[in-house]
């Protein structure tokens, strides 16, 4: 089946006593045993598994062409489960512009148990120099947040396989529609399902998809089920519902994103546009090779510095000044203000999540904000 068909029907292939076309919401926290102590419905307790969560996990694993998925209550919980699954003393190589939430985890929660090097992963030729005896994982993020760097997944896969390391990929900005890292050699794919997968800014979630069931994956599954940071049945229900329109929503995000990026690139008040779909992007060719399209995320540098950037973010009218991304509504954010005084993000950078409004209205909004 093609992706559009999988997105709609893989979540509907469930049995229902009442003949529902769409899977009903199962709110029960516990399930009947039979006379032999077994569970005829396949579920024992909702923290361990739930019909709606199982459907979500099967759907995401199918879309990502993986063998299994673990769904979590947030993207941060999903990423943290990977770090928790690593043995104390393990060394991780991570991107220098890693999503600040995960970077904070590694620098605070795991500072005494894991060793981390943050490096420029777009320079694939220099990565091997950071590999040590205790290195177990390279964590990549492509496209990255907020600089929209593109990491060559195939090249990193060759490195990790040569050194017997795990390659984990945060693919949130791409969604399973635009990029499937497992087919390019990744071992684990991470998504904040809050973003494009949810798509409506009304549900929190995260997910991990694995290329194979191994010891590390079993530890991740144990952390999910015993740790209990799982999505509710209703959250899972909403995500399955949202995925049905994901392929078509992504087409709109990509179309609007490209049009706005092309407009902004030519605007005299814009110093630079970071969007992998532009030929001017330094990793544009790699993006073309591993993504089917370029998404709705971009960052721009405003001429004049910090204060000018703050002025623009306060003058747009259609773009909501709010955290998060991937929703049907357009969002804009001054990332340096959000990330705090230790941020590495340029002070004149605005991160933009291009929504599904008419692109002419979005361009006009920027036109008036930029003066």
Backbone torsions as a table, in degrees:
resi	resn	phi	psi	omega
1	UNK	NA	148.2	175.5
2	UNK	-77.1	162.8	-174.2
3	UNK	-56.0	-43.8	-178.5
4	UNK	-60.6	-36.7	-179.7
5	UNK	-73.6	-41.5	177.5
6	UNK	-59.6	-44.6	-177.0
7	UNK	-58.6	-34.5	-178.9
8	UNK	-86.7	-44.6	-167.8
9	UNK	-96.6	-24.8	-179.1
10	UNK	-64.5	-28.0	177.2
11	UNK	-84.6	-5.3	-179.6
12	UNK	-104.0	-6.1	-176.6
13	UNK	-81.8	65.6	179.7
14	UNK	-131.2	151.3	179.3
15	UNK	-89.2	138.6	178.5
16	UNK	-137.9	134.4	179.0
17	UNK	-66.2	-22.0	-177.5
18	UNK	-104.3	6.6	173.7
19	UNK	74.5	26.8	-179.7
20	UNK	-64.2	134.3	173.0
21	UNK	-73.9	-41.7	174.4
22	UNK	-98.5	134.3	-177.6
23	UNK	-57.4	129.9	178.1
24	UNK	-72.0	163.4	178.5
25	UNK	-80.7	125.8	-179.5
26	UNK	-108.6	103.0	-174.9
27	UNK	-92.7	-6.0	-177.7
28	UNK	-63.2	136.4	177.4
29	UNK	-90.5	-14.2	-178.7
30	UNK	-140.1	158.8	-170.1
31	UNK	-134.5	149.4	-177.0
32	UNK	-62.9	140.7	166.7
33	UNK	-95.5	155.0	173.8
34	UNK	-91.0	-175.8	-175.0
35	UNK	-66.2	-17.5	179.0
36	UNK	-97.6	5.3	179.2
37	UNK	86.8	4.1	179.3
38	UNK	-88.6	176.8	-178.8
39	UNK	-120.4	94.5	-174.5
40	UNK	-60.7	-26.1	179.2
41	UNK	-87.9	-3.7	177.8
42	UNK	85.6	4.0	-177.7
43	UNK	-133.0	141.6	-179.1
44	UNK	-109.8	-48.5	-172.7
45	UNK	-152.6	138.5	-165.6
46	UNK	-69.5	-20.4	173.9
47	UNK	-68.2	-34.4	-179.1
48	UNK	-78.7	-46.1	175.9
49	UNK	-163.2	155.6	-179.0
50	UNK	-147.4	145.2	-178.0
51	UNK	-54.0	-42.3	-178.9
52	UNK	-70.2	-39.5	178.9
53	UNK	-68.8	-38.6	178.3
54	UNK	-62.1	-39.0	177.2
55	UNK	-63.7	-44.6	178.2
56	UNK	-59.8	-45.6	-178.4
57	UNK	-64.3	-42.6	178.2
58	UNK	-63.7	-39.4	-179.5
59	UNK	-65.2	-46.4	-179.2
60	UNK	-67.2	-38.6	177.3
61	UNK	-63.0	-38.6	179.1
62	UNK	-67.3	-45.0	-179.7
63	UNK	-63.0	-37.2	-177.9
64	UNK	-88.2	-1.0	-179.2
65	UNK	59.5	37.1	174.6
66	UNK	-103.4	-179.4	-177.9
67	UNK	-99.1	-21.2	-179.0
68	UNK	-162.2	156.2	-179.4
69	UNK	-133.7	145.3	169.0
70	UNK	-117.4	122.4	177.4
71	UNK	-95.9	145.6	-176.3
72	UNK	-130.3	170.8	-176.8
73	UNK	-77.0	-13.5	176.6
74	UNK	-160.9	163.9	174.5
75	UNK	-63.6	-38.7	178.5
76	UNK	-62.8	-37.7	177.6
77	UNK	-66.1	-37.5	178.7
78	UNK	-63.7	-50.4	179.6
79	UNK	-62.1	-40.4	-178.4
80	UNK	-64.2	-32.3	178.4
81	UNK	-62.3	-35.0	176.7
82	UNK	-64.9	-46.9	-179.1
83	UNK	-66.3	-36.8	177.7
84	UNK	-65.2	-28.9	-177.2
85	UNK	-76.1	-12.5	-179.6
86	UNK	-85.0	144.4	-178.4
87	UNK	-71.4	146.1	177.6
88	UNK	-53.6	139.8	-178.4
89	UNK	91.0	-4.7	178.8
90	UNK	-68.4	148.4	179.1
91	UNK	-108.5	132.3	179.0
92	UNK	-118.1	137.6	169.0
93	UNK	-101.8	125.0	-175.3
94	UNK	-131.7	161.2	-178.3
95	UNK	-70.2	148.1	-178.8
96	UNK	-67.9	-22.4	176.9
97	UNK	-110.7	36.2	179.5
98	UNK	-54.9	142.7	175.6
99	UNK	-45.4	128.8	-168.4
100	UNK	-62.0	-27.6	177.8
101	UNK	-64.0	-43.4	177.5
102	UNK	-72.4	-37.0	177.9
103	UNK	-62.5	-39.5	177.1
104	UNK	-63.6	-40.4	177.3
105	UNK	-57.4	-50.3	-176.3
106	UNK	-65.6	-34.2	-177.3
107	UNK	-83.7	-15.0	-178.1
108	UNK	-120.0	-66.7	-176.1
109	UNK	-62.7	-38.7	-174.0
110	UNK	-108.5	14.1	-174.2
111	UNK	-63.5	-27.8	-178.4
112	UNK	-98.0	-3.3	-176.4
113	UNK	-121.0	-23.4	-179.8
114	UNK	-124.4	152.2	176.6
115	UNK	-108.2	132.7	-173.6
116	UNK	-131.4	138.3	167.2
117	UNK	-120.2	127.0	176.3
118	UNK	-99.0	116.6	-174.0
119	UNK	-133.5	165.7	176.8
120	UNK	-79.4	103.1	-175.4
121	UNK	-80.4	-5.2	174.0
122	UNK	-75.9	-18.1	175.8
123	UNK	-91.9	77.8	-172.8
124	UNK	-64.0	-27.1	-178.3
125	UNK	-67.4	-21.3	-176.9
126	UNK	-101.6	-1.9	-173.8
127	UNK	-68.5	-38.4	-177.3
128	UNK	-58.5	-26.1	-179.9
129	UNK	-65.2	-20.8	-178.0
130	UNK	-93.6	-7.2	-178.4
131	UNK	-75.5	128.6	-178.9
132	UNK	-118.5	178.7	178.6
133	UNK	-62.6	-31.5	-177.3
134	UNK	-98.6	9.0	177.4
135	UNK	-70.3	130.8	-179.2
136	UNK	-123.5	-18.8	-172.2
137	UNK	-150.9	142.8	163.9
138	UNK	-112.9	123.4	179.7
139	UNK	-103.5	122.4	178.8
140	UNK	-117.9	160.2	-178.9
141	UNK	-140.4	110.4	-174.7
142	UNK	-147.2	123.3	-8.4
143	UNK	-62.9	153.1	-173.8
144	UNK	-91.2	162.9	-175.9
145	UNK	-116.8	114.9	11.6
146	UNK	-111.4	10.0	-172.1
147	UNK	-89.3	-2.5	176.7
148	UNK	55.8	35.9	173.1
149	UNK	-70.7	148.4	177.5
150	UNK	-112.3	125.3	177.1
151	UNK	-101.0	135.3	-179.9
152	UNK	-74.8	101.3	-174.5
153	UNK	-64.4	-42.7	-179.9
154	UNK	-61.4	-43.2	-179.5
155	UNK	-64.6	-41.9	178.4
156	UNK	-67.6	-35.4	177.6
157	UNK	-62.7	-40.3	178.4
158	UNK	-61.8	-39.9	179.5
159	UNK	-66.8	-47.1	-177.1
160	UNK	-66.7	-36.6	179.5
161	UNK	-69.2	-37.1	178.2
162	UNK	-62.8	-36.2	-176.3
163	UNK	-103.8	9.3	178.1
164	UNK	57.4	48.4	179.4
165	UNK	-110.7	165.1	175.2
166	UNK	-90.3	134.6	173.8
167	UNK	-109.0	112.5	178.3
168	UNK	-109.8	136.3	-174.5
169	UNK	-127.5	120.9	170.2
170	UNK	-82.3	109.7	-175.0
171	UNK	-112.4	24.4	-174.4
172	UNK	-57.7	-44.5	-176.8
173	UNK	-65.4	-24.3	-176.7
174	UNK	-92.1	-34.7	-171.2
175	UNK	69.3	163.7	179.0
176	UNK	-66.6	-11.9	-177.3
177	UNK	-78.2	-37.2	-174.2
178	UNK	-96.8	-16.7	-174.3
179	UNK	-157.6	135.1	178.3
180	UNK	-127.7	87.7	-172.0
181	UNK	-58.3	-30.6	-179.1
182	UNK	-62.5	-37.6	178.4
183	UNK	-68.9	-15.5	179.9
184	UNK	-101.4	0.7	174.9
185	UNK	114.7	1.4	178.2
186	UNK	-73.5	151.2	178.2
187	UNK	-92.6	-36.8	-178.7
188	UNK	-135.3	136.8	175.7
189	UNK	-115.9	135.1	178.4
190	UNK	-115.3	139.9	173.1
191	UNK	-133.2	139.8	158.7
192	UNK	-84.8	105.6	-178.8
193	UNK	-72.2	-9.5	172.4
194	UNK	-57.8	-30.3	-168.3
195	UNK	-85.5	-119.3	-173.6
196	UNK	-62.3	-36.2	-177.3
197	UNK	-62.6	-45.3	173.7
198	UNK	-72.3	-51.1	167.5
199	UNK	75.1	-3.0	-176.2
200	UNK	-129.4	12.4	177.2
201	UNK	55.1	37.2	-177.8
202	UNK	-136.0	11.0	179.0
203	UNK	-149.8	138.8	-179.5
204	UNK	-103.1	138.5	178.1
205	UNK	-177.2	168.7	176.8
206	UNK	-150.1	164.3	-178.9
207	UNK	-154.0	148.2	170.8
208	UNK	-122.8	136.1	176.1
209	UNK	-123.2	136.2	-176.8
210	UNK	-113.4	148.8	176.1
211	UNK	-80.2	-22.4	-178.6
212	UNK	-155.0	153.5	174.9
213	UNK	-89.7	112.0	179.4
214	UNK	-136.3	-169.9	-176.4
215	UNK	-62.9	-42.1	179.9
216	UNK	-64.0	-42.0	-180.0
217	UNK	-64.9	-37.8	177.8
218	UNK	-63.9	-35.5	176.7
219	UNK	-68.4	-38.3	177.3
220	UNK	-64.1	-44.7	178.2
221	UNK	-61.8	-38.9	177.9
222	UNK	-65.4	-40.9	177.3
223	UNK	-61.7	-41.9	179.0
224	UNK	-62.0	-51.0	-172.1
225	UNK	-76.7	-38.6	-178.2
226	UNK	-87.9	-37.1	176.3
227	UNK	-68.5	-37.8	170.3
228	UNK	86.6	13.3	178.7
229	UNK	-83.9	68.0	-172.9
230	UNK	-110.4	154.6	176.1
231	UNK	-72.7	150.0	177.0
232	UNK	-71.0	163.2	174.8
233	UNK	-55.7	-39.6	-178.9
234	UNK	-68.4	-40.6	175.5
235	UNK	-58.8	-44.3	179.1
236	UNK	-63.5	-42.0	177.8
237	UNK	-59.4	-45.6	-179.8
238	UNK	-63.9	-39.2	-178.8
239	UNK	-68.1	-41.1	176.3
240	UNK	-61.9	-42.7	177.1
241	UNK	-60.3	-44.0	-176.8
242	UNK	-67.5	-35.5	-178.1
243	UNK	-62.2	-27.4	-179.8
244	UNK	-57.8	-31.5	179.8
245	UNK	-103.0	1.2	-174.6
246	UNK	-56.5	-47.1	-179.2
247	UNK	-59.2	-39.0	-178.1
248	UNK	-77.8	-34.6	174.8
249	UNK	-63.6	-40.8	-179.0
250	UNK	-63.3	-33.6	176.6
251	UNK	-61.1	-42.3	178.6
252	UNK	-67.4	-42.2	177.8
253	UNK	-61.2	-42.6	-178.6
254	UNK	-65.8	-45.1	-178.9
255	UNK	-62.7	-48.4	178.9
256	UNK	-65.4	-39.6	-179.3
257	UNK	-61.7	-45.8	-179.9
258	UNK	-64.1	-44.3	-178.7
259	UNK	-63.1	-43.1	-179.8
260	UNK	-68.8	-39.8	179.5
261	UNK	-62.4	-41.8	179.1
262	UNK	-65.1	-38.5	177.4
263	UNK	-65.2	-48.4	-176.0
264	UNK	-67.1	-33.3	-178.9
265	UNK	-60.8	-28.4	-177.7
266	UNK	-94.9	-6.0	-175.1
267	UNK	-76.3	134.0	-176.8
268	UNK	-65.4	-19.5	-179.7
269	UNK	-88.8	-1.9	-178.3
270	UNK	-102.8	125.4	179.9
271	UNK	-80.5	-40.1	-179.5
272	UNK	-159.6	152.2	174.6
273	UNK	-122.1	125.2	175.7
274	UNK	-101.3	99.4	178.2
275	UNK	-147.3	120.0	-172.2
276	UNK	-64.7	-14.8	178.2
277	UNK	-78.8	-12.8	179.3
278	UNK	-83.9	139.7	178.4
279	UNK	-61.6	-22.7	-179.9
280	UNK	-76.6	-13.0	179.5
281	UNK	-67.6	132.3	-174.1
282	UNK	-62.5	-24.3	177.8
283	UNK	-113.4	29.5	-177.4
284	UNK	-58.0	-41.4	-177.4
285	UNK	-66.2	-40.7	177.4
286	UNK	-63.4	-42.6	177.9
287	UNK	-58.8	-42.3	179.1
288	UNK	-61.4	-34.1	-176.2
289	UNK	-79.1	-28.8	-174.3
290	UNK	-116.6	-2.6	176.5
291	UNK	-122.0	145.2	177.4
292	UNK	-82.6	-20.7	174.3
293	UNK	-161.1	-176.9	-164.0
294	UNK	-114.8	1.2	171.2
295	UNK	80.8	-173.2	-176.7
296	UNK	-115.3	14.2	-179.9
297	UNK	-102.7	136.9	174.6
298	UNK	-153.9	162.5	170.8
299	UNK	-129.4	147.1	178.9
300	UNK	-129.5	148.7	173.2
301	UNK	-103.0	125.0	-179.3
302	UNK	-90.1	131.7	176.0
303	UNK	-64.6	138.9	178.5
304	UNK	106.9	-11.5	173.0
305	UNK	92.8	-159.5	-172.2
306	UNK	-54.7	-51.8	-174.2
307	UNK	-66.9	-38.2	177.9
308	UNK	-65.6	-38.7	177.8
309	UNK	-63.2	-43.2	178.2
310	UNK	-63.0	-36.4	179.8
311	UNK	-64.3	-44.1	-179.5
312	UNK	-64.1	-44.3	-176.7
313	UNK	-64.9	-23.3	178.6
314	UNK	-92.2	-6.5	-177.7
315	UNK	-104.9	-15.2	176.4
316	UNK	-68.0	152.3	-176.7
317	UNK	-115.3	-40.3	179.1
318	UNK	-81.3	-36.3	179.0
319	UNK	-74.8	119.7	178.2
320	UNK	-78.5	130.0	176.7
321	UNK	-80.2	97.2	-173.6
322	UNK	-158.0	153.3	175.8
323	UNK	-73.7	161.1	178.9
324	UNK	92.8	-176.1	-172.5
325	UNK	-167.8	170.8	172.1
326	UNK	83.2	3.6	179.3
327	UNK	-86.5	171.3	-179.3
328	UNK	-69.2	-21.5	178.1
329	UNK	-95.1	146.1	-179.3
330	UNK	-77.1	138.0	180.0
331	UNK	-125.3	154.2	176.9
332	UNK	-141.5	147.3	-175.1
333	UNK	-152.3	137.7	172.3
334	UNK	-88.7	96.5	-168.0
335	UNK	-63.7	-36.6	-178.6
336	UNK	-59.7	-36.2	178.7
337	UNK	-67.5	-36.8	-178.6
338	UNK	-71.5	-41.3	-172.0
339	UNK	-81.0	-17.4	174.2
340	UNK	93.4	-176.5	-170.3
341	UNK	-66.1	-22.9	-178.7
342	UNK	-93.8	13.0	-178.0
343	UNK	-67.2	148.8	173.0
344	UNK	-100.0	-1.3	-178.7
345	UNK	-73.8	134.0	178.5
346	UNK	-55.8	142.4	-177.2
347	UNK	-67.8	-17.6	179.8
348	UNK	-103.5	18.0	-178.8
349	UNK	-92.7	133.1	171.0
350	UNK	-115.4	128.5	175.6
351	UNK	-95.4	132.8	-174.0
352	UNK	-122.8	129.1	170.2
353	UNK	-107.5	108.4	-175.1
354	UNK	-82.3	122.0	-177.2
355	UNK	-89.6	-155.1	-173.8
356	UNK	-109.7	17.7	172.4
357	UNK	-66.9	171.0	175.9
358	UNK	-66.4	131.6	-173.6
359	UNK	-63.2	-29.8	178.3
360	UNK	-61.8	-38.1	178.7
361	UNK	-68.7	-36.4	178.5
362	UNK	-67.6	-42.0	177.9
363	UNK	-63.8	-42.8	-180.0
364	UNK	-63.8	-36.0	178.5
365	UNK	-63.2	-44.8	177.4
366	UNK	-66.8	-35.9	-179.8
367	UNK	-59.3	-44.7	180.0
368	UNK	-74.1	-32.7	-179.5
369	UNK	-70.8	-33.9	-179.6
370	UNK	-82.9	-13.6	177.4
371	UNK	72.9	NA	NA
